[in-house]
Amino acid sequence: FFGLKVTHRSASGYAPGASMVCYPFHMKFHSTRLRTLTHRVLCLSGTAAVLVTFNYVVFVFADPNMFDEFRESYLQDDTTSIFMQPYSKYLVGVNALILALIVPCFGFFGAKRNNRPCLGCFVCCSCCGGCLHVLHAILMILLLIGLSSVETVCRR
């Protein structure tokens, strides 16, 4: 894809005439298999980061009364709990965004620096997330089936 073949001299520690594949971020690979795997991890972690950020933006701006709630909360001088304030919803969202971006960062930096613990964490978290999403989809299907049967019973 982005690779450029470069030959290195023996001063760099490689045998004369040995070729390496250069990649963005000044990454060098000794084999095309490693380049392909790194490319896949970088693509997956980048896609996950974009999806998490998009999910957060939709979460924040999906509420049509967001600005009205902020204005009302600053005009009123209530002594309500901080968790009841309208901005607490967005603080929780920011914390969730930061925590959700940790996993793609593990994948990106693990692939970029060839760090096995970061890559292992990325793979395990991605696998657990995928399994939980499949379980969530199955439970939603079962819930819809159950609700449709309850609806038919209630209509009788």
N, C-alpha and C positions, 0 to 999 in steps of 0.2 A: 504494500500500500504506500506508505510514506518512506519506505526504506531506501537507503543509498549505500551502495557497496563501497567500502573504503579498505585499502590495504595498509597495513601497519608495518613499520620497520621493527627490527629486533630490539631497538632501544625502548620500545613501549612494553616489552615483556612478552610479546607474541612472536611466534616463529615468522621468519621472513616469508612474505607471500601469503600469509594467513589473512583471510578476509573476515570482516565483521560488518554487521548491518547497523547503520546509525538510524536514530529515531528521534522524534521531537523530544524536547526537554534534555537534549544531549545524552540520550540513552544509547548504549551500545550493546549488541547481542552477538553471541557466538554462534547461535543457531537460529534457523527460521522457526523452529518449533517454539522456542522461548519467546521470539518476537510475536508470534501468533497468539500465544497465551497471554502475554502482556497486553497486546492490543485488545483482546476480548475483555480482560479485567478492566482496562481503562475505559472501554466503551460502556460496560455494565455499570461501573461506579459513576461515570459521568451521567448516564441516563437516569440512574437512581437519584442522584443529586438534583437533576432538573425536575424529576417528578415530585420529589419531596418539597422543593421550593414552590413549584406550581400548586401543589396541594395546599401549602400554607397561604399562598396569595389568594386562592379561592376561598379558603376558610376565613381570612380576614375581611375580604371585600364582598363576601356573599351576604352579609348582614346589611340590609338597606338602611337601618336606623343607626348605624355606627356613629356617624357624626352628631346626630341628635342626642344620643346617649352621652357622648362626651360633653356636649354643650350643657346639657341639663345637670350633669354631675358637677361641673365647675360652677354653675350658677347657684346650686343649692349648697347649703352649708350643713350637710348631714354628718352625723357621727357614726355612720354605718361601718360595718367591717370592711377591711380592704378587699376581702374576697367577694363582696357584693358590689364593688365598684365595676363600671363597665370596662375599664382598662385591664382588670385582672384577667379577663378572658384572653386578651391579646398577649399579656405577659406569659400566661400558660402556653399559648401558641408559640411564642418565641422560644421558650425553653424546649418545647416539643420539637421545633424546627432544628435547634442546635443538637439535641440528642439524636434526631433522625439523620442528620448530616454526618454524624460520627462514623457510621458504617460505610458510606461511600468514600469518606476520607481514608479509612483503613484500606479499602481496596485501591484507591489511587496511589497513596504513598507506599503501600506494600508492593504494588507493581512497579512503581517508579524507582524505588530503592532496593528492590529484590529482597524485601524483608518478609521472612516466612511467618513470624507471629502475626503481623498485620494482615497478611493474606489469609492465614488460617482463621482469624477473627472475622474477616470479611466473608469468607466462604461459609463458616458456621452460622453467622447471623443471617446471611442471605438464605441459607437452607431452612433455618427455623422460620424466617419470615415467609418464605414460599409455602412451607407446610401449614403455617397458620392461616395464610390467605386461602389455601385450598380448603382447609377446615371451615373457615368463615363462609366460603361459597356454598359448601355442602349444608351447613346449618341454615343459611338463608333460604336455600331451596326447600329444606324440610320445614322451615317456618312458613314459607308461602303455601306449601301443600297443606300444612296444618291449619292455617288461617282460612284457606279456601273451604276446607271441610267444616270449620266452625261457621263460616258464612252460610253454607248451604243448610246447616242445622238450624241456624237462627232465622232463616227466611221461611222455614216451614210453619 
